[in-house]
Protein backbone atom coordinates (compact mmCIF):
# COMPACT_ATOMS: atom_id res chain seq x y z
CA UNK A 1 0.00 0.00 0.00
CA UNK A 2 2.78 2.43 0.95
CA UNK A 3 4.68 1.60 -2.25
CA UNK A 4 1.55 2.20 -4.35
CA UNK A 5 0.91 5.53 -2.61
CA UNK A 6 4.53 6.54 -3.14
CA UNK A 7 4.37 5.77 -6.85
CA UNK A 8 1.13 7.73 -7.12
CA UNK A 9 2.73 10.76 -5.48
CA UNK A 10 5.74 10.53 -7.79
CA UNK A 11 3.45 10.37 -10.83
CA UNK A 12 1.38 13.30 -9.56
CA UNK A 13 4.52 15.36 -8.97
CA UNK A 14 5.79 14.55 -12.46
CA UNK A 15 2.50 15.49 -14.11
CA UNK A 16 2.37 18.78 -12.15
CA UNK A 17 5.95 19.64 -13.14
CA UNK A 18 5.22 18.91 -16.79
CA UNK A 19 2.13 21.14 -16.70
CA UNK A 20 4.00 24.00 -15.10
CA UNK A 21 6.65 23.88 -17.81
CA UNK A 22 4.02 24.96 -20.31
CA UNK A 23 4.04 28.52 -18.98
CA UNK A 24 6.45 30.87 -17.27
CA UNK A 25 5.83 32.40 -13.85
CA UNK A 26 7.61 35.11 -11.88
CA UNK A 27 6.89 35.83 -8.23
CA UNK A 28 6.57 39.55 -7.62
CA UNK A 29 9.11 41.30 -5.45
CA UNK A 30 8.06 44.04 -3.04
CA UNK A 31 6.10 46.78 -4.75
CA UNK A 32 2.67 48.35 -5.24
CA UNK A 33 1.55 45.37 -7.31
CA UNK A 34 2.12 42.87 -4.49
CA UNK A 35 -0.72 40.38 -4.38
CA UNK A 36 -1.95 41.11 -7.91
CA UNK A 37 -1.59 38.52 -10.68
CA UNK A 38 -1.09 39.48 -14.33
CA UNK A 39 -1.30 36.88 -17.10
CA UNK A 40 0.45 37.78 -20.36
CA UNK A 41 -0.70 35.82 -23.42
CA UNK A 42 1.67 35.43 -26.37
CA UNK A 43 0.96 33.63 -29.63
CA UNK A 44 1.38 35.37 -32.99
CA UNK A 45 3.19 34.45 -36.16
CA UNK A 46 4.61 37.85 -37.01
CA UNK A 47 5.42 40.28 -34.22
CA UNK A 48 7.31 38.03 -31.78
CA UNK A 49 5.11 38.27 -28.70
CA UNK A 50 6.94 35.20 -27.39
CA UNK A 51 9.91 37.57 -26.97
CA UNK A 52 8.13 40.65 -25.63
CA UNK A 53 5.79 39.02 -23.10
CA UNK A 54 8.53 37.44 -20.92
CA UNK A 55 10.44 40.75 -20.99
CA UNK A 56 7.36 42.68 -19.83
CA UNK A 57 6.55 40.04 -17.22
CA UNK A 58 10.01 40.43 -15.70
CA UNK A 59 9.66 44.21 -15.53
CA UNK A 60 6.22 43.99 -13.90
CA UNK A 61 7.34 41.45 -11.29
CA UNK A 62 10.87 42.70 -10.54
CA UNK A 63 10.24 46.46 -10.50
CA UNK A 64 6.58 46.63 -9.49
CA UNK A 65 5.74 43.58 -7.39
CA UNK A 66 3.15 41.88 -9.59
CA UNK A 67 3.01 38.10 -9.84
CA UNK A 68 3.18 37.36 -13.57
CA UNK A 69 2.51 34.35 -15.76
CA UNK A 70 3.32 34.11 -19.47
CA UNK A 71 1.38 31.77 -21.75
CA UNK A 72 2.83 30.50 -25.02
CA UNK A 73 1.57 28.89 -28.20
CA UNK A 74 2.84 25.30 -28.39
CA UNK A 75 3.39 22.88 -31.24
CA UNK A 76 0.64 20.39 -31.99
CA UNK A 77 2.58 17.65 -30.18
CA UNK A 78 3.22 19.95 -27.21
CA UNK A 79 7.00 19.68 -27.24
CA UNK A 80 8.14 23.19 -28.22
CA UNK A 81 6.92 26.78 -28.55
CA UNK A 82 5.33 27.23 -31.98
CA UNK A 83 3.64 30.58 -32.69
CA UNK A 84 2.32 29.20 -35.99
CA UNK A 85 -0.06 26.77 -34.24
CA UNK A 86 -3.33 28.71 -33.97
CA UNK A 87 -4.79 26.34 -31.34
CA UNK A 88 -1.55 26.09 -29.41
CA UNK A 89 -1.96 28.64 -26.58
CA UNK A 90 -1.72 26.61 -23.40
CA UNK A 91 -2.56 27.50 -19.82
CA UNK A 92 -5.79 29.50 -20.15
CA UNK A 93 -6.73 28.23 -16.67
CA UNK A 94 -4.15 30.65 -15.27
CA UNK A 95 -6.72 33.37 -15.93
CA UNK A 96 -8.86 31.93 -13.14
CA UNK A 97 -6.61 33.67 -10.59
CA UNK A 98 -5.66 36.67 -12.74
CA UNK A 99 -6.48 40.29 -11.98
CA UNK A 100 -5.37 41.58 -15.41
CA UNK A 101 -4.64 40.05 -18.82
CA UNK A 102 -2.15 41.44 -21.34
CA UNK A 103 -2.64 39.88 -24.78
CA UNK A 104 -0.73 40.07 -28.05
CA UNK A 105 -2.06 37.08 -29.97
CA UNK A 106 -2.94 37.03 -33.66
CA UNK A 107 -5.85 35.14 -35.26
CA UNK A 108 -5.95 32.29 -32.76
CA UNK A 109 -8.80 29.80 -32.86
CA UNK A 110 -11.06 29.46 -29.85
CA UNK A 111 -10.62 26.17 -28.02
CA UNK A 112 -12.91 24.83 -25.27
CA UNK A 113 -10.30 25.99 -22.74
CA UNK A 114 -10.22 29.48 -24.27
CA UNK A 115 -14.00 29.79 -24.10
CA UNK A 116 -14.18 28.48 -20.53
CA UNK A 117 -11.34 30.40 -18.88
CA UNK A 118 -11.03 33.55 -21.00
CA UNK A 119 -14.82 33.73 -21.12
CA UNK A 120 -14.98 33.45 -17.33
CA UNK A 121 -12.33 36.15 -16.94
CA UNK A 122 -14.26 38.55 -19.17
CA UNK A 123 -17.61 37.70 -17.61
CA UNK A 124 -16.11 38.88 -14.32
CA UNK A 125 -15.42 42.25 -15.98
CA UNK A 126 -11.68 42.03 -15.38
CA UNK A 127 -9.35 44.42 -17.24
CA UNK A 128 -7.47 43.74 -20.47
CA UNK A 129 -4.46 45.30 -22.20
CA UNK A 130 -4.07 44.43 -25.87
CA UNK A 131 -1.29 45.38 -28.23
CA UNK A 132 -0.68 45.27 -31.99
CA UNK A 133 -2.45 42.18 -33.35
CA UNK A 134 -4.74 41.91 -30.32
CA UNK A 135 -7.25 43.84 -32.44
CA UNK A 136 -7.49 40.57 -34.35
CA UNK A 137 -6.46 38.28 -31.50
CA UNK A 138 -8.85 35.50 -32.58
CA UNK A 139 -10.69 34.39 -35.69
CA UNK A 140 -13.59 32.15 -36.59
CA UNK A 141 -17.32 32.03 -35.98
CA UNK A 142 -17.23 30.02 -32.74
CA UNK A 143 -18.82 31.92 -29.88
CA UNK A 144 -17.67 32.93 -26.40
CA UNK A 145 -21.06 34.01 -25.14
CA UNK A 146 -22.14 36.46 -27.84
CA UNK A 147 -18.58 37.23 -28.96
CA UNK A 148 -17.21 35.31 -31.93
CA UNK A 149 -13.51 35.04 -32.66
CA UNK A 150 -13.95 37.41 -35.59
CA UNK A 151 -15.32 40.26 -33.46
CA UNK A 152 -13.35 39.73 -30.24
CA UNK A 153 -11.06 42.71 -30.83
CA UNK A 154 -13.90 45.02 -31.80
CA UNK A 155 -16.01 44.16 -28.77
CA UNK A 156 -13.30 43.86 -26.11
CA UNK A 157 -10.76 46.44 -27.30
CA UNK A 158 -12.90 48.70 -29.47
CA UNK A 159 -11.24 47.89 -32.80
CA UNK A 160 -10.65 45.02 -35.21
CA UNK A 161 -8.19 44.54 -38.05
CA UNK A 162 -8.58 47.35 -40.60
CA UNK A 163 -5.39 47.81 -42.62
CA UNK A 164 -1.78 48.97 -42.66
CA UNK A 165 -2.17 52.73 -42.73
CA UNK A 166 1.59 53.32 -42.95
CA UNK A 167 4.03 51.59 -45.27
CA UNK A 168 4.75 48.13 -43.91
CA UNK A 169 8.49 47.72 -43.17
CA UNK A 170 9.09 51.13 -44.77
CA UNK A 171 7.51 53.70 -42.44
CA UNK A 172 7.54 53.87 -38.67
CA UNK A 173 5.12 55.12 -36.01
CA UNK A 174 5.59 57.93 -33.51
CA UNK A 175 3.21 58.39 -30.63
CA UNK A 176 1.76 61.88 -30.24
CA UNK A 177 -0.19 62.70 -27.07
CA UNK A 178 -3.84 63.27 -27.99
CA UNK A 179 -5.44 66.63 -27.37
CA UNK A 180 -6.49 67.05 -23.76
CA UNK A 181 -4.72 63.92 -22.51
CA UNK A 182 -1.44 65.42 -21.33
CA UNK A 183 -2.37 64.92 -17.66
CA UNK A 184 -3.90 61.45 -18.04
CA UNK A 185 -2.06 59.23 -15.51
CA UNK A 186 -1.69 56.46 -18.10
CA UNK A 187 0.69 58.84 -19.89
CA UNK A 188 2.78 59.74 -16.84
CA UNK A 189 6.38 60.46 -17.99
CA UNK A 190 5.59 59.31 -21.54
CA UNK A 191 7.24 61.68 -24.00
CA UNK A 192 8.88 59.71 -26.83
CA UNK A 193 7.18 56.63 -28.24
CA UNK A 194 8.63 55.32 -31.50
CA UNK A 195 8.49 51.97 -33.21
CA UNK A 196 9.55 50.60 -36.60
CA UNK A 197 6.21 48.87 -37.03
CA UNK A 198 3.82 50.93 -39.13
CA UNK A 199 0.67 52.73 -38.03
CA UNK A 200 -2.50 50.62 -38.23
CA UNK A 201 -5.75 51.94 -39.60
CA UNK A 202 -8.38 52.58 -36.89
CA UNK A 203 -12.01 53.26 -37.82
CA UNK A 204 -14.40 51.95 -35.20
CA UNK A 205 -13.72 53.90 -32.01
CA UNK A 206 -16.58 55.99 -30.67
CA UNK A 207 -16.98 59.09 -28.51
CA UNK A 208 -17.09 56.77 -25.50
CA UNK A 209 -13.45 55.75 -26.09
CA UNK A 210 -10.59 57.84 -24.72
CA UNK A 211 -7.83 58.27 -27.28
CA UNK A 212 -4.50 58.68 -25.45
CA UNK A 213 -1.99 58.69 -28.30
CA UNK A 214 -2.23 59.26 -32.01
CA UNK A 215 0.17 57.71 -34.48
CA UNK A 216 2.26 59.87 -36.78
CA UNK A 217 3.42 57.95 -39.85
CA UNK A 218 7.14 58.66 -40.19
CA UNK A 219 9.21 58.93 -43.35
CA UNK A 220 11.34 55.89 -42.53
CA UNK A 221 12.16 53.34 -39.83
CA UNK A 222 14.84 55.61 -38.41
CA UNK A 223 13.85 56.69 -34.85
CA UNK A 224 14.83 60.26 -35.77
CA UNK A 225 12.70 60.34 -38.93
CA UNK A 226 10.07 63.05 -39.32
CA UNK A 227 6.32 62.63 -39.87
CA UNK A 228 5.34 62.37 -43.52
CA UNK A 229 3.67 65.43 -45.02
CA UNK A 230 0.18 65.12 -46.43
CA UNK A 231 -2.99 63.14 -45.93
CA UNK A 232 -1.48 60.17 -44.10
CA UNK A 233 -1.26 62.26 -40.94
CA UNK A 234 -4.33 64.40 -41.47
CA UNK A 235 -5.93 63.25 -39.30
CA UNK A 236 -3.55 60.92 -37.46
CA UNK A 237 -4.89 57.49 -36.55
CA UNK A 238 -5.52 56.57 -32.92
CA UNK A 239 -2.49 54.70 -31.57
CA UNK A 240 -3.54 54.00 -27.97
CA UNK A 241 -6.91 54.30 -26.24
CA UNK A 242 -9.09 53.26 -23.31
CA UNK A 243 -12.29 51.32 -23.96
CA UNK A 244 -15.17 49.89 -21.92
CA UNK A 245 -16.37 46.44 -22.98
CA UNK A 246 -19.51 44.39 -22.39
CA UNK A 247 -18.86 40.89 -21.07
CA UNK A 248 -19.66 37.89 -23.30
CA UNK A 249 -22.66 36.99 -21.12
CA UNK A 250 -23.90 40.59 -21.17
CA UNK A 251 -23.99 40.85 -17.38
CA UNK A 252 -20.87 42.91 -16.64
CA UNK A 253 -18.66 45.61 -18.06
CA UNK A 254 -14.88 45.85 -17.98
CA UNK A 255 -12.13 48.22 -19.04
CA UNK A 256 -9.39 47.78 -21.59
CA UNK A 257 -6.36 49.59 -22.96
CA UNK A 258 -5.24 48.98 -26.52
CA UNK A 259 -2.28 50.13 -28.56
CA UNK A 260 -1.65 49.22 -32.18
CA UNK A 261 2.09 49.34 -31.49
CA UNK A 262 3.66 46.24 -30.05
CA UNK A 263 6.07 44.43 -32.33
CA UNK A 264 8.80 42.99 -30.16
CA UNK A 265 11.26 45.48 -31.60
CA UNK A 266 8.87 48.36 -30.77
CA UNK A 267 9.48 47.64 -27.10
CA UNK A 268 13.00 48.98 -27.38
CA UNK A 269 11.09 52.23 -26.77
CA UNK A 270 11.15 52.78 -23.00
CA UNK A 271 8.00 54.88 -23.18
CA UNK A 272 6.07 52.13 -24.96
CA UNK A 273 7.06 49.78 -22.12
CA UNK A 274 5.97 52.52 -19.72
CA UNK A 275 2.56 52.70 -21.42
CA UNK A 276 1.98 49.02 -20.62
CA UNK A 277 3.19 49.40 -17.03
CA UNK A 278 1.18 52.58 -16.44
CA UNK A 279 -1.86 50.95 -17.98
CA UNK A 280 -1.51 47.97 -15.64
CA UNK A 281 -1.57 50.24 -12.61
CA UNK A 282 -4.48 52.27 -13.95
CA UNK A 283 -6.68 49.32 -14.86
CA UNK A 284 -6.04 47.72 -11.46
CA UNK A 285 -7.07 50.92 -9.67
CA UNK A 286 -3.57 51.50 -8.32
CA UNK A 287 -1.89 54.89 -8.27
CA UNK A 288 0.18 55.23 -11.43
CA UNK A 289 3.84 56.07 -10.63
CA UNK A 290 5.08 59.49 -11.69
CA UNK A 291 7.88 57.76 -13.61
CA UNK A 292 7.53 53.99 -13.59
CA UNK A 293 10.73 51.95 -13.81
CA UNK A 294 10.86 50.10 -17.11
CA UNK A 295 14.53 49.11 -17.23
CA UNK A 296 15.11 45.67 -18.71
CA UNK A 297 15.67 43.01 -16.06
CA UNK A 298 17.67 40.89 -18.50
CA UNK A 299 19.18 42.12 -21.78
CA UNK A 300 16.58 42.28 -24.53
CA UNK A 301 17.51 41.50 -28.12
CA UNK A 302 14.26 41.40 -30.07
CA UNK A 303 14.12 40.05 -33.58
CA UNK A 304 12.54 42.09 -36.36
CA UNK A 305 8.97 41.25 -37.23
CA UNK A 306 8.02 38.95 -40.09
CA UNK A 307 6.57 35.52 -40.80
CA UNK A 308 8.34 32.20 -40.47
CA UNK A 309 6.12 30.15 -42.76
CA UNK A 310 6.19 27.74 -45.67
CA UNK A 311 9.55 26.02 -46.01
CA UNK A 312 10.89 28.20 -43.18
CA UNK A 313 8.20 27.21 -40.65
CA UNK A 314 10.45 24.44 -39.34
CA UNK A 315 12.57 26.99 -37.50
CA UNK A 316 10.38 26.59 -34.42
CA UNK A 317 11.06 22.88 -34.19
CA UNK A 318 14.74 23.50 -34.86
CA UNK A 319 14.95 26.06 -32.06
CA UNK A 320 12.98 23.81 -29.71
CA UNK A 321 12.23 26.62 -27.26
CA UNK A 322 10.37 26.12 -23.98
CA UNK A 323 9.34 28.70 -21.36
CA UNK A 324 12.47 27.97 -19.35
CA UNK A 325 14.51 29.52 -22.17
CA UNK A 326 12.92 32.88 -21.28
CA UNK A 327 13.48 32.58 -17.53
CA UNK A 328 15.45 34.95 -15.31
CA UNK A 329 19.00 35.42 -16.49
CA UNK A 330 18.17 34.15 -19.98
CA UNK A 331 17.88 36.04 -23.25
CA UNK A 332 17.14 33.95 -26.35
CA UNK A 333 18.14 35.47 -29.66
CA UNK A 334 16.68 34.64 -33.04
CA UNK A 335 17.64 34.97 -36.69
CA UNK A 336 15.82 37.64 -38.68
CA UNK A 337 13.00 36.45 -40.94
CA UNK A 338 13.22 36.75 -44.70
CA UNK A 339 12.45 40.25 -45.97
CA UNK A 340 13.79 42.06 -42.91
CA UNK A 341 14.86 45.60 -43.86
CA UNK A 342 18.18 47.00 -42.79
CA UNK A 343 17.62 48.46 -39.32
CA UNK A 344 20.89 49.37 -37.60
CA UNK A 345 19.28 50.44 -34.34
CA UNK A 346 19.24 47.11 -32.51
CA UNK A 347 21.14 46.99 -29.20
CA UNK A 348 24.58 45.42 -29.46
CA UNK A 349 24.58 41.87 -28.16
CA UNK A 350 26.95 41.32 -25.26
TORDO-854976 format. One line per field, with one value per residue (C-alpha): residue in one letter; residue number from 1; x, y, z. Coordinates in nm, 3 decimals. Each point is the difference from the previous one (the first is absolute). Example, Ala and Ser with C-alpha at 12.3 -4.5 7.8 and 13.67 -1.06 7.14 Angstrom:
% TORDO-854976
res <- [A, S]
n <- [1, 2]
px <- [1.230, 0.137]
py <- [-0.450, 0.344]
pz <- [0.780, -0.066]
END
This chain:
% TORDO-854976
res <- [X, X, X, X, X, X, X, X, X, X, X, X, X, X, X, X, X, X, X, X, X, X, X, X, X, X, X, X, X, X, X, X, X, X, X, X, X, X, X, X, X, X, X, X, X, X, X, X, X, X, X, X, X, X, X, X, X, X, X, X, X, X, X, X, X, X, X, X, X, X, X, X, X, X, X, X, X, X, X, X, X, X, X, X, X, X, X, X, X, X, X, X, X, X, X, X, X, X, X, X, X, X, X, X, X, X, X, X, X, X, X, X, X, X, X, X, X, X, X, X, X, X, X, X, X, X, X, X, X, X, X, X, X, X, X, X, X, X, X, X, X, X, X, X, X, X, X, X, X, X, X, X, X, X, X, X, X, X, X, X, X, X, X, X, X, X, X, X, X, X, X, X, X, X, X, X, X, X, X, X, X, X, X, X, X, X, X, X, X, X, X, X, X, X, X, X, X, X, X, X, X, X, X, X, X, X, X, X, X, X, X, X, X, X, X, X, X, X, X, X, X, X, X, X, X, X, X, X, X, X, X, X, X, X, X, X, X, X, X, X, X, X, X, X, X, X, X, X, X, X, X, X, X, X, X, X, X, X, X, X, X, X, X, X, X, X, X, X, X, X, X, X, X, X, X, X, X, X, X, X, X, X, X, X, X, X, X, X, X, X, X, X, X, X, X, X, X, X, X, X, X, X, X, X, X, X, X, X, X, X, X, X, X, X, X, X, X, X, X, X, X, X, X, X, X, X, X, X, X, X, X, X, X, X, X, X, X, X, X, X, X, X, X, X, X, X, X, X, X, X]
n <- [1, 2, 3, 4, 5, 6, 7, 8, 9, 10, 11, 12, 13, 14, 15, 16, 17, 18, 19, 20, 21, 22, 23, 24, 25, 26, 27, 28, 29, 30, 31, 32, 33, 34, 35, 36, 37, 38, 39, 40, 41, 42, 43, 44, 45, 46, 47, 48, 49, 50, 51, 52, 53, 54, 55, 56, 57, 58, 59, 60, 61, 62, 63, 64, 65, 66, 67, 68, 69, 70, 71, 72, 73, 74, 75, 76, 77, 78, 79, 80, 81, 82, 83, 84, 85, 86, 87, 88, 89, 90, 91, 92, 93, 94, 95, 96, 97, 98, 99, 100, 101, 102, 103, 104, 105, 106, 107, 108, 109, 110, 111, 112, 113, 114, 115, 116, 117, 118, 119, 120, 121, 122, 123, 124, 125, 126, 127, 128, 129, 130, 131, 132, 133, 134, 135, 136, 137, 138, 139, 140, 141, 142, 143, 144, 145, 146, 147, 148, 149, 150, 151, 152, 153, 154, 155, 156, 157, 158, 159, 160, 161, 162, 163, 164, 165, 166, 167, 168, 169, 170, 171, 172, 173, 174, 175, 176, 177, 178, 179, 180, 181, 182, 183, 184, 185, 186, 187, 188, 189, 190, 191, 192, 193, 194, 195, 196, 197, 198, 199, 200, 201, 202, 203, 204, 205, 206, 207, 208, 209, 210, 211, 212, 213, 214, 215, 216, 217, 218, 219, 220, 221, 222, 223, 224, 225, 226, 227, 228, 229, 230, 231, 232, 233, 234, 235, 236, 237, 238, 239, 240, 241, 242, 243, 244, 245, 246, 247, 248, 249, 250, 251, 252, 253, 254, 255, 256, 257, 258, 259, 260, 261, 262, 263, 264, 265, 266, 267, 268, 269, 270, 271, 272, 273, 274, 275, 276, 277, 278, 279, 280, 281, 282, 283, 284, 285, 286, 287, 288, 289, 290, 291, 292, 293, 294, 295, 296, 297, 298, 299, 300, 301, 302, 303, 304, 305, 306, 307, 308, 309, 310, 311, 312, 313, 314, 315, 316, 317, 318, 319, 320, 321, 322, 323, 324, 325, 326, 327, 328, 329, 330, 331, 332, 333, 334, 335, 336, 337, 338, 339, 340, 341, 342, 343, 344, 345, 346, 347, 348, 349, 350]
px <- [0.000, 0.278, 0.190, -0.313, -0.064, 0.362, -0.016, -0.324, 0.160, 0.301, -0.229, -0.207, 0.314, 0.127, -0.329, -0.013, 0.358, -0.073, -0.309, 0.187, 0.265, -0.263, 0.002, 0.241, -0.062, 0.178, -0.072, -0.032, 0.254, -0.105, -0.196, -0.343, -0.112, 0.057, -0.284, -0.123, 0.036, 0.050, -0.021, 0.175, -0.115, 0.237, -0.071, 0.042, 0.181, 0.142, 0.081, 0.189, -0.220, 0.183, 0.297, -0.178, -0.234, 0.274, 0.191, -0.308, -0.081, 0.346, -0.035, -0.344, 0.112, 0.353, -0.063, -0.366, -0.084, -0.259, -0.014, 0.017, -0.067, 0.081, -0.194, 0.145, -0.126, 0.127, 0.055, -0.275, 0.194, 0.064, 0.378, 0.114, -0.122, -0.159, -0.169, -0.132, -0.238, -0.327, -0.146, 0.324, -0.041, 0.024, -0.084, -0.323, -0.094, 0.258, -0.257, -0.214, 0.225, 0.095, -0.082, 0.111, 0.073, 0.249, -0.049, 0.191, -0.133, -0.088, -0.291, -0.010, -0.285, -0.226, 0.044, -0.229, 0.261, 0.008, -0.378, -0.018, 0.284, 0.031, -0.379, -0.016, 0.265, -0.193, -0.335, 0.150, 0.069, 0.374, 0.233, 0.188, 0.301, 0.039, 0.278, 0.061, -0.177, -0.229, -0.251, -0.024, 0.103, -0.239, -0.184, -0.290, -0.373, 0.009, -0.159, 0.115, -0.339, -0.108, 0.356, 0.137, 0.370, -0.044, -0.137, 0.197, 0.229, -0.284, -0.211, 0.271, 0.254, -0.214, 0.166, 0.059, 0.246, -0.039, 0.319, 0.361, -0.039, 0.376, 0.244, 0.072, 0.374, 0.060, -0.158, 0.003, -0.242, 0.047, -0.238, -0.145, -0.195, -0.365, -0.160, -0.105, 0.177, 0.328, -0.093, -0.153, 0.184, 0.037, 0.238, 0.209, 0.360, -0.079, 0.165, 0.164, -0.170, 0.145, -0.014, 0.106, -0.334, -0.239, -0.315, -0.317, -0.325, -0.263, -0.363, -0.239, 0.068, -0.286, -0.040, -0.011, 0.364, 0.286, 0.276, 0.333, 0.251, -0.024, 0.240, 0.209, 0.116, 0.372, 0.207, 0.213, 0.082, 0.268, -0.099, 0.098, -0.213, -0.263, -0.375, -0.098, -0.167, -0.349, -0.317, 0.151, 0.022, -0.307, -0.160, 0.238, -0.134, -0.063, 0.303, -0.105, -0.337, -0.218, -0.320, -0.288, -0.120, -0.314, 0.065, -0.080, -0.300, -0.124, -0.009, 0.312, 0.221, 0.378, 0.275, 0.274, 0.303, 0.112, 0.296, 0.063, 0.374, 0.157, 0.241, 0.273, 0.246, -0.239, 0.061, 0.352, -0.191, 0.006, -0.315, -0.193, 0.099, -0.109, -0.341, -0.058, 0.121, -0.201, -0.304, 0.035, -0.006, -0.291, -0.220, 0.064, -0.103, 0.350, 0.168, 0.207, 0.366, 0.124, 0.280, -0.035, 0.320, 0.013, 0.367, 0.058, 0.056, 0.200, 0.151, -0.260, 0.093, -0.325, -0.014, -0.158, -0.357, -0.095, -0.145, 0.177, -0.222, 0.007, 0.336, 0.134, -0.269, 0.225, 0.212, -0.219, 0.068, 0.368, 0.021, -0.197, -0.075, -0.186, -0.103, 0.313, 0.204, -0.159, 0.056, 0.197, 0.355, -0.083, -0.029, -0.074, 0.100, -0.146, 0.096, -0.182, -0.282, 0.022, -0.077, 0.134, 0.107, 0.332, -0.056, 0.327, -0.161, -0.004, 0.190, 0.344, 0.000, 0.237]
py <- [0.000, 0.243, -0.083, 0.060, 0.333, 0.101, -0.077, 0.196, 0.303, -0.023, -0.016, 0.293, 0.206, -0.081, 0.094, 0.329, 0.086, -0.073, 0.223, 0.286, -0.012, 0.108, 0.356, 0.235, 0.153, 0.271, 0.072, 0.372, 0.175, 0.274, 0.274, 0.157, -0.298, -0.250, -0.249, 0.073, -0.259, 0.096, -0.260, 0.090, -0.196, -0.039, -0.180, 0.174, -0.092, 0.340, 0.243, -0.225, 0.024, -0.307, 0.237, 0.308, -0.163, -0.158, 0.331, 0.193, -0.264, 0.039, 0.378, -0.022, -0.254, 0.125, 0.376, 0.017, -0.305, -0.170, -0.378, -0.074, -0.301, -0.024, -0.234, -0.127, -0.161, -0.359, -0.242, -0.249, -0.274, 0.230, -0.027, 0.351, 0.359, 0.045, 0.335, -0.138, -0.243, 0.194, -0.237, -0.025, 0.255, -0.203, 0.089, 0.200, -0.127, 0.242, 0.272, -0.144, 0.174, 0.300, 0.362, 0.129, -0.153, 0.139, -0.156, 0.019, -0.299, -0.005, -0.189, -0.285, -0.249, -0.034, -0.329, -0.134, 0.116, 0.349, 0.031, -0.131, 0.192, 0.315, 0.018, -0.028, 0.270, 0.240, -0.085, 0.118, 0.337, -0.022, 0.239, -0.068, 0.156, -0.087, 0.095, -0.011, -0.309, -0.027, 0.193, -0.327, -0.229, -0.278, -0.111, -0.224, -0.012, -0.201, 0.190, 0.101, 0.108, 0.245, 0.077, -0.192, -0.027, 0.237, 0.285, -0.053, 0.298, 0.231, -0.086, -0.030, 0.258, 0.226, -0.081, -0.287, -0.048, 0.281, 0.046, 0.116, 0.376, 0.059, -0.173, -0.346, -0.041, 0.341, 0.257, 0.017, 0.125, 0.281, 0.046, 0.349, 0.082, 0.057, 0.336, 0.042, -0.313, 0.150, -0.050, -0.347, -0.222, -0.277, 0.238, 0.090, 0.072, -0.115, 0.237, -0.197, -0.308, -0.131, -0.335, -0.137, -0.173, 0.206, 0.180, -0.211, 0.132, 0.064, 0.068, -0.131, 0.195, 0.209, 0.310, -0.232, -0.102, 0.209, 0.043, 0.041, 0.001, 0.057, -0.155, 0.216, -0.192, 0.071, 0.027, -0.304, -0.255, 0.227, 0.108, 0.357, 0.008, 0.271, -0.042, -0.026, 0.306, -0.031, -0.198, -0.297, 0.209, 0.214, -0.115, -0.233, -0.343, -0.092, -0.187, -0.070, 0.030, -0.104, -0.194, -0.143, -0.345, -0.205, -0.350, -0.300, -0.090, 0.360, 0.026, 0.206, 0.270, 0.024, 0.237, -0.044, 0.181, -0.061, 0.115, -0.091, 0.012, -0.310, -0.181, -0.144, 0.249, 0.288, -0.072, 0.134, 0.325, 0.055, 0.210, -0.275, -0.235, 0.274, 0.018, -0.368, 0.038, 0.318, -0.163, -0.298, 0.227, 0.203, -0.295, -0.160, 0.320, 0.058, 0.339, 0.034, 0.084, 0.342, -0.173, -0.377, -0.204, -0.185, -0.099, -0.344, -0.266, -0.212, 0.123, 0.016, -0.078, -0.010, -0.135, 0.204, -0.084, -0.230, -0.343, -0.332, -0.205, -0.241, -0.172, 0.218, -0.099, -0.277, 0.255, -0.040, -0.371, 0.062, 0.256, -0.225, 0.281, -0.050, 0.258, -0.073, 0.155, 0.336, -0.030, 0.237, 0.047, -0.127, 0.189, -0.209, 0.152, -0.083, 0.033, 0.267, -0.119, 0.030, 0.350, 0.181, 0.354, 0.140, 0.146, 0.091, 0.107, -0.333, -0.012, -0.157, -0.355, -0.055]
pz <- [0.000, 0.095, -0.320, -0.210, 0.174, -0.053, -0.371, -0.027, 0.164, -0.231, -0.304, 0.127, 0.059, -0.349, -0.165, 0.196, -0.099, -0.365, 0.009, 0.160, -0.271, -0.250, 0.133, 0.171, 0.342, 0.197, 0.365, 0.061, 0.217, 0.241, -0.171, -0.049, -0.207, 0.282, 0.011, -0.353, -0.277, -0.365, -0.277, -0.326, -0.306, -0.295, -0.326, -0.336, -0.317, -0.085, 0.279, 0.244, 0.308, 0.131, 0.042, 0.134, 0.253, 0.218, -0.007, 0.116, 0.261, 0.152, 0.017, 0.163, 0.261, 0.075, 0.004, 0.101, 0.210, -0.220, -0.025, -0.373, -0.219, -0.371, -0.228, -0.327, -0.318, -0.019, -0.285, -0.075, 0.181, 0.297, -0.003, -0.098, -0.033, -0.343, -0.071, -0.330, 0.175, 0.027, 0.263, 0.193, 0.283, 0.318, 0.358, -0.033, 0.348, 0.140, -0.066, 0.279, 0.255, -0.215, 0.076, -0.343, -0.341, -0.252, -0.344, -0.327, -0.192, -0.369, -0.160, 0.250, -0.010, 0.301, 0.183, 0.275, 0.253, -0.153, 0.017, 0.357, 0.165, -0.212, -0.012, 0.379, 0.039, -0.223, 0.156, 0.329, -0.166, 0.060, -0.186, -0.323, -0.173, -0.367, -0.236, -0.376, -0.136, 0.303, -0.212, -0.191, 0.285, -0.108, -0.311, -0.090, 0.061, 0.324, 0.286, 0.348, 0.126, -0.270, -0.112, -0.297, -0.073, -0.293, 0.213, 0.322, -0.059, -0.097, 0.303, 0.266, -0.119, -0.217, -0.333, -0.241, -0.284, -0.255, -0.202, -0.004, -0.007, -0.022, -0.232, 0.136, 0.074, -0.160, 0.233, 0.377, 0.266, 0.250, 0.288, 0.039, 0.317, -0.092, 0.062, 0.361, 0.125, 0.118, 0.367, -0.038, 0.253, -0.259, -0.179, 0.305, -0.115, -0.355, -0.246, -0.283, -0.141, -0.326, -0.171, -0.339, -0.043, -0.210, 0.110, -0.020, -0.137, 0.271, -0.093, 0.262, 0.319, 0.134, 0.216, 0.301, -0.059, 0.137, -0.256, 0.183, -0.285, -0.371, -0.247, -0.230, -0.307, -0.034, -0.316, 0.082, 0.270, 0.142, 0.356, -0.092, -0.316, -0.039, -0.055, -0.365, -0.150, -0.141, 0.050, 0.183, 0.316, -0.053, 0.217, 0.184, 0.091, 0.363, 0.135, 0.360, 0.173, 0.293, -0.065, 0.204, -0.106, 0.059, 0.132, -0.223, 0.218, -0.005, 0.379, 0.074, -0.142, 0.008, -0.106, -0.255, -0.137, -0.356, -0.204, -0.362, 0.069, 0.144, -0.228, 0.217, -0.144, 0.083, 0.367, -0.028, 0.061, 0.377, -0.018, -0.178, 0.284, 0.240, -0.170, 0.080, 0.359, 0.059, -0.154, 0.234, 0.303, -0.134, -0.091, 0.340, 0.179, 0.135, 0.005, -0.316, 0.080, -0.106, -0.192, 0.002, -0.022, -0.330, -0.012, -0.148, 0.265, -0.244, -0.328, -0.275, -0.359, -0.195, -0.351, -0.278, -0.087, -0.286, -0.071, 0.033, -0.229, -0.291, -0.034, 0.283, 0.253, 0.131, 0.184, 0.308, 0.023, -0.067, 0.280, 0.235, 0.245, 0.328, 0.262, 0.201, -0.282, 0.089, 0.375, 0.222, -0.118, -0.349, -0.327, -0.310, -0.331, -0.338, -0.365, -0.199, -0.226, -0.376, -0.127, 0.306, -0.095, 0.107, 0.347, 0.172, 0.326, 0.183, 0.331, -0.026, 0.130, 0.290]
END
